[in-house]
């Protein structure tokens, strides 16, 4: 597994811009900072796995990349839903995002370690 630095920088800049857009869309004034940080972290983790990591095993790498794309779009939809709700709970958002990131990391590790 190697990291492509240029792709990682582009991916992080793209995720930062998307996170900024989500914070602009956020109707909850108390949750703007949580939305910005949470969406950047979740999108950066999945975006790095999808765009910036070169996997050593082709089959496992393709499955990990596909899993990263799926979770990237799941987080896009989740953040859009939370951005448009007017009264959402910040701890609920943080816990849901954290659990989904942990599930993503566990599945990615399992797929890569089994060498499917």
C-alpha angles and dihedrals in degrees: 000000000000132000120230103218098201092050090047092054092048090047093050092048090049091049091048091053092048090048090051089051091051091051089052091050093048111113095191106086092199093053101051094099093043090049093049096047096038096048092046093051095045095045093043093053094049094036092054090052092048103041111017108039123083109202120215096220113058098211095044090042093053091050092047091048091049090049089050092051092049093050091043090059091042089056092046090055094042092051092047090052092049092045093058098044110096099205112033128148117249094211090051090053093047094047094046093047092046094050093048091048090051091050089050092050092046093050092046092050091047094049093047095044095049092052095221 
